[in-house]
Amino acid sequence: MAEETVSVDIPKSVADKIEEKRKGSEFGSLSEYVGYVLREVVSEEDEEEVFSEEDEERVKERLKALGYLD
């Protein structure tokens, strides 16, 4: 079963540039390409980990112990 979709308006100049990048790729349409790129961006944001101050301090202390930091 296909995933439900919604429409998004983008400037024609942007769509033209995307279409140029899509040519010669495995993507059959502009929508497929844009959907893929947006899924990648969203998944990268979900995967980002932020160190707490405590974690950062432990890393710094470990790097000092290894001689990488003064």
Secondary structure, 3 states (H helix, E strand, C coil): CCCCCCCCCCCHHHHHHHHHHHCCCCCCCHHHHHHHHHHHHHHHHHHCCCCCHHHHHHHHHHHHHCCCCC
